[in-house]
Amino acid sequence: MDVSSFGVLILTKKSFRNPYAIEELRYFSSKKNLVPIYFDLNIGDCLVRDIVEKRGELWEKHGGELWISYGGLEKEWKEAVNGLVRADAWKLEALEGCWRDCILRAVTHLAMRLGRRSVVDRLTKWREKVDKEEFPFPRNENFIGRKKELSELEFILFGDISGESERDYFELKARSKREHLTIGWSKSRSLEERRRECNWENGSRKGKEPVIWKESEKEIEMQSTERQRYQRPRSSGRNSRRKRPAKFIYGKGIACVTGDSGIGKTELLLEFAYRYHQRYKMVLWIGGESRYIRQNYLNLWSFLDVDVGVENCIDKRRMKSFEEQEEAAISRVRKELMRNIPFLVVIDNLESEKDWWDQKFVMDLLPRFGGETHILISTRLPRVMNLEPLKLSYLSGVEAMSLMQGSVKDYPIAEIDVLRVIEEKVGRLTLGLAIVGAILSELPINPSRLLDTINRLPSRDFSWSGRETHSLRKNTFLLQLFEVCFSIFDHADGPRSLATRMVQVSGWFAPAAIPVSLLALAAHKIPEKHKGTRFWRKLLCSLTCGFSSCYSKRFESEASSMLLRFNLARSSTKEGYIHFNEVIRMYARRRGVTGVSHAMVQAVVSHASLSHHSEHIWAVCFLLFGFGNDPTVVELRVSELLYIVKEVILPLAIRTFMVFSRCSAALELLRLCTDALEAADQAFVTPVEKWLDKSLCWGPIRTNAQLNPCLWQELALTRATMLETRAKLMLRGGQFDIGDDLIRKAIFIRNSISGEDHPDTVSARETLSKLTRLLANVQAHTSP
């Protein structure tokens, strides 16, 4: 206290009965360096007379002659409280809803007073980034219902509730030794009673045994200190029991929400994040799709100010393997999240408990639970990490009706009954209800005609397969509702409506926000062939009378605006980006028009930016090379393949390896790309029979390599570049034997085409020398 430049004191309504707080007030006031931060207090509340005389609702409970409570003197107490008036220049009030802003203002003011300009600059840049990129979507101002779920999430994460949520009635279910036990908390019960009930539920079967939060690679569960962990029986026979999910763990900082696609899980998480974001330093939003979740997690490095590159994960004492380098990068982000700083990590649409690339558990990415960082997960899985999730139910009848009616609120009783029929037919999904409300608001039709139109539309026959298509397979009415929207777009714009084509091509992009310009470019590249179903488009002609004139000449922004208005897409906080629900993306892929995937590949390759659209470039790679057991979706000509390899694949692989330490993914991409080049080369040297190449003497059949020697040489040299790049990356993982084999193949190709004295050949020989020397050192150390 003697040497401090400023005395920062957090004042609460209980601080005035604390002798240490009063002493600090007196001391820093006398030195004129007091910086008070009023926590859930106003500056005008801290008046001596009001406190002593218990004036106002606040001091009726917490006021009085507070110096008596700790045996102090009245004069000294009043001098200390009056000292707050002299610190009036620091108007820092941390009220509910502005905690983070108050802390940032305090840090900024203190840094400026102390002359720490670098701190101010860093904080300013960080705030600018947060303002632009913290949330993926703008807040839904028309959010309906979910009060109970929001209260449950708050209680699960914080172990406490406050404000308006405390008055809401909610019911929590947890497994206990008595089956079907339900704990109901109503308005009449006090918060202390709720806490006691919660503590009882978290106890073990023996009552007050201490409880430990256990964390392992495969499961997370509550354990008593005197009880062994329940092991799942190995036998799959009749008597084997399945492990039950753990109880709701209140106040441990992790919550999981599950439900069908389109029911509103993302909306719930978004509303919670907006409502409580001031309690955290930042909301970190991660897409949970299994192919992209690791990259999305490592993308947090820019917000957390950590470096996850390969150079920072290398141990100078020994060579780390690729797996160790990846784990080092992940641990850097994980360690930052485990500091005593509150973050809210939202994992939206978690597809699997295991990572798609290496089958490691997603839990390995997350910080240890129970700390300041909270984790919120949405998923379609019935269970995640052995925790019983919060099952998201449908909206109530009143809320669903309000969502479907949209801007029209005066329907007759007969039309209200029709809306109830539509609600049931659409599966009561929030997505379907919102689309119905948008159609009724945008078009001059009533629910009866809309229902008749949907029923008369022919349903498309698809070959459904896979668990992810279950929600579409059982809800054909929702698919017909999508078709109604497409028919509206086509009637407004003609058979090649830009809005319809943008939806069709969206299914092949990555599950992230898509730039409207890139989406429209891909839509324009869809082949012209179109088979119109005139019957149902004519059916809607009378319904959309006058609607097409307003949209005769629509550009990209107008088409995206229509998608947003009809709730087929949602806006993004990134300007010029839109996002599509997974249900719509799945249907767009199944609906399938010839050439759509190829159009997406062409658009991304020609206009996507590696630094801004890397997830969509990865989506292109998945279509081209068939990772894992996936088939190759898009076939390319050799010239197109060469361009993509040079301009897209190589830069993407090197960036993925060096910047994010995702060694396995980068090397797998390069391997598959090399295999594709080898297959193309094999096709080039295979004899082809063309009648133009035949002479009158029936000469030998020529190959494509002979017909196109320049293209064949370029193909071979590109393959050599891929081999050399892979060999250089193998150096960084200690796999010298594999690298030696790869570089020798590259040298052979370059010797054959460019000669021994070519600079590229010389460079490859230098790499071979380095690999040979390192490999010899390894063999010398490992030999007995």
N, C-alpha and C positions, 0 to 999 in steps of 0.2 A: 504493500500500500504506500510505503514511503517513497519508493522510486518510480512508481507508475505515473505515466503522463496523464492518463485519464482513468477514472473509476467508473466502470460500467456496472450499473446495479439494476437487476430485473426486479421490478416491484409488482407484487400481487396483492390481493386483498388481505392476505395473511402476513405480509411482510411487516406491518406496523405493530404487530405484537411480538416480533422477533428481536431480541437484544442485539444480535450481530448485524442485522439489517439496519437498525437504528444507529449503531455505532459507525457503520460505513457511511450512512447518510450524513451524519455530523462531520465525519472526518473529511470526506471529499467535498462537502459544501464549504468547509472552512478553507480548503485549498483551491476552491473555485474550478475544480476539474471534474465535477460530477456529471455523469451521463446516465440519466434515468431512462429505462425502457418500461413503459407501463403495459403490463401483461393483463389483458382483459380488464383494463381500467382506462378511464379517461383522465386527462390532466385536471379537469375541473372537479373530479371526484375527490381528489386528495387535499381537501381543506380541513384544517384542524377542528374547526367548530362543528362541521358536519360529522366528522368521525366521532368526536367525543359525545355529541348530543344525539348520535344515531339517526341522523337525518337521511332520508331516502331509503329506497328498498335495499340497496347494497349494504349500508352500514347498520340497518336494523338487526342484522344477524352478526356481522363481523365488526361492528364499531363498539364504542364505549371508552372507558378510561383504560386504554390498552397497556400503558406503562405498568399498571398494577400486575398484569399477567406474568411479567418477568422480573418484577421487583425493581423497576427503574424509577427515575425521578421525572415528575411531570414537566418541569422546566426544560430538561434536556430533551425529552421526547418531543415537545412542541417546537423547540429550536430545530431539531432534525427534520421534522415534517415541513416546517416553514422554509427550510433550505431548498425545497423543491421549486419554490417560486423563483429563486435566483437562477435555476437551471432551465428556465422556460425556453431558452434558445433551442434546446434539444426536444422537439415535439415528436417523440417516437412512441407511438401507441400500437401495440401488438394486439389488436382486437381480433375476434373470431372472423376469419376470412381474409386477413391481411398479415398473417404471421411472417411469411417469407418476405414480403415486401418491406416490412419493418426491419427485419434482420439485414437485408441488403442495403437499406438506407443507412442503418447504423454503421455497417462496415465501410460504406463509401464515405460518409462524413468523417469517421475516425481516420481513414487512410488519407484523406485530404488534409485534415488538421495535422497529421503526423508527417506530411510531406512524402507519403508513399505513392507517388504518381503511377508507378508500374502496377500496383494493386488495383488502382482505380481503372486503368486501361484494360487490364485483364478482366475485371468484373464487368466493365461496359461491354466488351466483346462477348463475354459469356451470356449476358442478359439479352443481347441482340439475337444470339443464336437460339436461346431458349424461347424468346417471343415468336420466332419463326418456325421452330421445329419441335417444340415440346410435345404438341398434340398432333396426331395424324389427321384428325377431322375437326372441323369447327363444332361448337356445342350445338346440340339440337334444342332450339328454343321451344319446340312443340313437344318436348318429352312428356310422356303420359304415364302415370302410375308408377309402379315399382317402389313405393315407399317402404313396404315391408322388406324387400330384398336389399334396399340401400341401408336400412337400419341393421339388418343382419350382417352385411359386409362390414359396416363400421364397427360393430361389436366384435366380430371375429378378428379383425385386424388390430384394433386398439384395445380390446378388452374393456371398453367403456363407451358410453354414448353421451352426447351433449347437444345442446340447442334444441331445434325443433324435432330432431329424431328421437329424443328422449320421450316425447309425448306420444309417439306412434306405438301402436300395439303390434307386437310381432311375436312369433312363436318359433322356438328353436328345438330341433329334434336331435338327439344324440343317443348313441348306443350305450347301454349300461348293463349291469348284471341282470336287471329286470328287463325283459323284452318289451318292446312297444311302449317304453316310457317316454312321455312327452312333457317337456317343461314349457308351460305357458306363462308369459309375463304380460300383465295388463297394465293399464295406466295407474291403477291404484297401488301398485306395489312399488316400494322404494328401490332406489338404485343399490343400496347396501344389501337388500334382500336378494337382488339379482346377482350381485357379486358372490354372496355366500352360496347361492344355488350353483353358480358356475364353478366355484372352488370345490364344492362337493362332487360335481360331475367329473371334474378333472382328477379326482382322487382315485386310488385303486380300490379293489374289492375289499380290502381290509381297513378302509376308512382313511385315516390321516397319514398314511405312508408317504414319504417324499416321492415326488414324481420327477423323472428326468426326461428331457427331450433328447431322444436318440436319433442319430442320423447315420445312414450307411449308404452304400452304393446302390442298393436295390430297393430300399424301403425307408419310410419315415414313420415312426410310430411312438406312442407314449409308452413308457416302461416304468414299472415300479422297481425300486432298488432291490427288493427281495424276491422278484419274480423273474424267471428266465424267459427269454423271448420265445414266443410260440413259433415252432418250426413247421413249415408246410410238409405234410407227409409226402414221401417220394412216390408211393404207390398211387395209382389212379383208379384204385378199386372202389368198391361200393362204400367202404367205411372211411375213405379219405375225406377230410373236410377242407373246404376252401377258406383261406384266410379272410376274415372280415375286415372291412375298412375301419380305420381308426375313427375316434370321435371327432366332432368339431373341436378344434383347439382354439380357444378364445384367447386373444391377446398375443398369439405367437407370430403374428405378422404374415400369415399366408392364408389365402382364401381361394377357392376354386368354384367356378360357376359352370354348370353343364346344362345342355339342352339341345334341341334339334336345330338344324340349320335354318336361319331366318326367323328365329323366335325372339331375337333381340338381345343376345348376350353382349355383343360389341356395344350396343347402345347403353346397356346398363353399366358396363365398365367405363365407358366414356363419360357418362353422367357422374359416376362416382369420382373419377379422376378430376373432373372440372370442379366438383363440389368441394373436394378436400385437398386440392393441389397446394394450397397455401400451407398445409402441414408438412410438406416435403420440400427439400431443396429443389427437386425436379421430378417430373414424371417421365420415365423411360419406357417408351412403347416399343414392343418387339412383336413382329409377326411370327406366329408359332408354327408355320408350315414346316414339315420335317426337313425338306431339302434346303430351306433358307434360314432356319432358326439360328444355326451357328454363326452364319455371316451377319445376321441381324444383331446378334449378341455382341460380336466383335465390333460392329459399327458404333457401339456406345463409347468407343475410345475417345472420340472427338468431344463428347459431353463430359467425360470423366477426366480428361486431360492426362491420359496414359498412352504410352506407345506400345503397340502390340506387334511391331515389325520383327522380322527375323533377326536383324542385327542386335536388337535389345534382348533377345531370348537366347543368345549364344553364350555358352559358358567357356571362358578362355582356358580353363584348366583341362577340359576334355570336350570331345565332340559329342553333341547331343543328337539323339535320333530324331526323326521327323515327329514321332508321337510326343516326345518330350518337349520339342519346340512348340507344338500346338498346345500342349498342356500349360506351358509357361505363359503363352499369350492369354489363354483363358484365365489363368490364375491372377494375372495382372488386373483384369477387369473385375474378377470376383473379389480380389483383395480390396479394391477401391470401394466396392459395394458393401464390404464388411466393416468399413470404418464407422465411427460413431456419428454418421451423418445420415439423416433420413432421406431415402429415395423411395419412390413408388415404381416398382418394376411391373409393367403390365404385359403379360404374354397372351396375345389374342389369337384364338383359333389354334390351340395346341393340337396337332394331329396325332402325335404319338409320344409315348413316354421315352422313346429311344430316338437318338439322332439317326437320320437316314444314311449318313455317310459311313459311320463306324459302329453303329448300334450301341453307342454308349448312352447312359441314362442322362436325360435332360437335367436331372437333379445336380449333376456334376457342374453345370454352368451356374447354378444359383448359389447365393451366399447362405451361410448358416442361418437358419430360422431362429427367431427370438431376438434378433438385433434391431437396429433402428430402421433398416431397409425392409419395406413391406413388399410382398409379392401377390399379385392378383392374376389369376389364370382363367381363361375361358376355353372351353373345349366341348367337343361332341362325345368324348369318351365317357363311359359311365363312372370311371374312377381314375384318379391320377395320384401316383406316389402313395398309395395306400391311405389316402385321405378321403373321407366321405364328402363329396362336393355339394354345393348348394344347387339343387335341382330347380331350374328356372321354369316356372309354370306359365300358362297363357295369361293374357290380360283378362281382366274381368269383363263382363258383358257391357257395362257402362263405358269402360275405357275403350273397348274394341269398337263400340258404336261411335264414340267420339272420333276415333281415328278414321273410320270409314266414311263418316259424313263429310269430313273435310270442312270446306268453307260453307257448305249448304247445311243448315240446321233445322229446316222447317219441312221435312218430309212427312207425308201423311202416314197413318198407322199401317196401311197396307205395304207401303214402301219400306217401313221400318222392319216389318216381318220378312221382306225379301232380303234386306241387309243381314238379318240373322241367318237366313239360309246360306247366303254367300259366305258368312263368317265360318259356318260349319264346313262348307265345301272346300274352302281354302285351307282347311286344317287349323284354323285359328292362329296361323303364323303371323307375326307382326309384319313381316315383309309383305305378305299378300294383302293384309288389311291396309297397309300404307299405299300400295299400288291402286287398290280399289278407290280409296279416298282421293288419290290424285286424279284418276280418270273422271270421277264424278265432279271434281272441282274444275277440271280443264274443259270438259265437253258438256254440251247441253243435252244430257241424257239422264234418265232416272234409273234407279237400281233394277227395276223390272226389265227394261230393255237391255241393260248391261248383262243381266243374268241370262236372258234369252239368247243374246249374241254369243256369250261364252259357250252355252250348251250346244249351239248349232255349229260351232267351229269343229272341223274334223281333227281328231287327235292324231299326233304323229306316232308312228311305230318305231321304237328304238330297241336295240339289243342291250339291255341293261346288265351291267356286271360290276362287281366290286362293292365294298361296304359303303364307299362314299356316295354312291348313287341311290342308296336305299330311300333317302328322303324324297328324291324325285320320282322314284318308281311307284311310291305309294300315294302320290299327290298329283294326279293328272290334271285336276282342275287348276292348280297353280300354273302348270305348264300352258294350259289353254289361256290363262290370264296373260301370260307373257306374250302369247301369240296375238292376243287382242292389241297389246301395245305395239307390236311390230306392224300389225295391219294398219293401225292409226298412223304410224310413221310413214309407211309406204303410200297410204292414200294421200298424205299431205305432200310428200316429195316425189311420188312416183315409185315404180317397182325397185329402183336402186336407191332407196332412202339412205342418206349418209348415217343417220342415227341407227338404223337397223344394222347396217354393216359394221358400225363401231361396236355394237353389242356382240355381233358374230365373231369379230376378231379378238375381242377382249378375253375370251376364254383361253387363248394361247399365250397371253402375256403372263408374267409372274404375278403372284397374288400381292401386289403392291400398287401404290398409286401410279397411274399411267398418264404421261403427258398427253394432252388433248391433240396437240399437233402430230405426235407420233402415232396416236391411235387413228386419227383421220387419214394420215398417210397410208397406214396399213389397210384401212378400209377402202381407200381409192385403188389399191393394188389388187383387190379381189377381182378375179376374172369376170368378164361381162356376162357370161352365160347365166341366165336367170329363168327359172321355171316358175311363173307366177300362178298362184292358186286364185283365180279370179273370183271364184264363188264367194269366199269369205271376205275378200276385199270389197266386192260390190255390196255385200251385206252391210258393211259399215259405212257405205257412201252416204246414206241418208242420215246416219247418226252424226257424221262429222261435216255436215253441210256448213260451208262458210269457214271451215277450219283451215283448209288448204291455202286459201288466198293469202293468209298472213305469213305463210312459210314457203312461198314459191321459189325464193332464192335464198337458201339458207347456207351459211358458212359453218365453219367448224365450231365456233363459239355458240351459234344458234342450235346446232345439233346437240352439243353437249348440254346446253341449257334445257333442251327438251328431255334429255335423259334424266337430268336432275329433277325436273318438275314432275316427271312420271315415276320417280323413285326407283328407276332401274339402275341408277348410279347415285353416288353420293359425292359431295364436294370434298376437296382436300384442303388442308391449311396451306399447302404449296400452291402458289398461284399458277393456274393453267394445268392443273392435274385433277383427275377424277378417279374414283375407286368403285369397283364392282363387287357385289356380294358373291360369296363362293357358290351359292345356289345358281345364280344367273350365269356365272362363268362355267359351271359344270353343264348347264343346259345348252349354252352356246357351243361347247365342244361337241356335245351329243347331237345337236341340231345339224351340225356339220354341213358346210357348203364347200364344194371342191375348190381347192386353191387357197383357202383362208389361212392355213398354217404357213404356207409358202409366202403369202403376202406379208404376214407378220414378220417372218425372218428377213425378207427384203427390206422392210421399213426399218427394223432395228439395226440391221447391219449398216445401212446407208446413213442413218441420221442419229443413232443413239450415242450418248456420251458415256465413256467408260467410267468416269468419276461420278456421274449423276444417275446413270441407268444401268448399273452393273447387274442388278437382279434380273432385268429383262434380257440382258445379254446372256446370262446363265440360262434363262428359259430357252433362248435360241439354241444353246449348246445341248440342252436336253432333247430338243427336237431333232437335232442333226446327228448326234452320235449314239443315242440310245444307251444311256447310263444304266448299269445294273442289268435287270431283266427287261427293261423297257425296249420296245422296238424303235427303229429309226422311222420318224414320221415324215421328214422332208428329205428328198433326194436332190442333190445339186449337180450341176455340170462341173467339169474339172476347173474351168476358168473361174466359176463362182466360188468353188471350194478354196482355190489358191488365194483369192482375194480375201476371203473370210479368215483364213489361217493367218495371213500376214497382218491384216488390219485389226482383227478382233481377237482371235484365239490366243496368239502369242502375248499381246499386251495384257489380256485378262488373266492368263495363267501366271505371268510374272508378277503382276500386281497382287493377285491373290496370295502368292507365295511370299513375296517380300514385305508387303504392307500389313497383311493380316495373319501371317504365319499359318495359313491353311495349306500345309504342305501336301497332304494326301489328296485333297480335292484338285489342287493345281496339277500334280503329277498324273492323276487319273485322267484329267482333261487332255493333257499332252499325249498320254498313251493312246487314248481313243482317237485323237486327231491323227497321230502317226499311223494307226491301223487303217484309218480312212484313206490316208494318202497312199499307203502301200496297196490297198485294194484298188485304188484308182490307177496306180502304176501297173499293177498286174493286168488290169483291163486294157491298158495302153499297149502292152507288149504281146497281147493275145492276138493272133491273126484274125483279121476281119475280111469278109468276102463282099466286095463291091464290084458291080459289073463294069463300072467305069475304069477300075484298076486292072481289069483283065485285058491282056493283049490278044491279038489274033492267034498267037502261038501258045496261048494258055500258060502264061508265065506264073511265077510263084505269087501266092497271096500275100499282100503286104499287111503291116500292123499299123495301128493308130500312131505309134511312135515314129514310124517312117513317114506317115502322112502329115504329122504335125510335130516335127522335130523340136522346134522352139518351145512349144507348150510342154512337150515331154521333158526337156531339159529343165525347164522352170519347175516342173513338178518334182523332179528328182532332187534339185537343189533345195527346194522348200522342205522336202523330207529330211535332207541332211541337216538343215537348220533346226528342225524339230529334235532330231537325235542329239545334236550338240547342246541344245538348250537343256534337254533332259539330263545329259551327262553333267553339265555344270551344276544343275540343281542337286544331283546326287552327291556332289562334293560336299554340300552343306549338311547332308544327313549321314555322312560316313559310309554310304553304300558305294564304295570305290569299285568293287568288282562289277556291279551293274553298270556304273558309269563308264568303266573301261570298255565293256562290250559295246555300249552305245556309241562312244566316240570313235571306235574303230570302224563301225559301219558308216559313220558320217565321213570319215577320212577316205574310205574306199570310194564313196559316191563322188566326192569332190576331186579326188585324183583322176577318176575316170572322165569327168566332164570338164573341170576347170584346169587340171594339171597340178603338179606338185608345187610350183612356185607361186600359185595364186595366194593372195593375202588371207583369204578365208581358209584355205588348206593349211597354211602355216599356222594360223591361230588355232585350228583344231589340233594340230600336232603338239602345240604347246600345252593345250589342255590334256592331251594324252600323256605327256611327260609328267605333268603334275599328278595325274591320277596314278600312273605307274609308280612314282616315288612314294606316294602315300600308301598305296596298296602294299608295297614292299615293306614299309615300316610296320604296318599292321601285322603282316605275316611274320615279321621278325619278333614282334612282341608276343604273339600268340603261340609261336612254335615252342615245343618243350625243350 
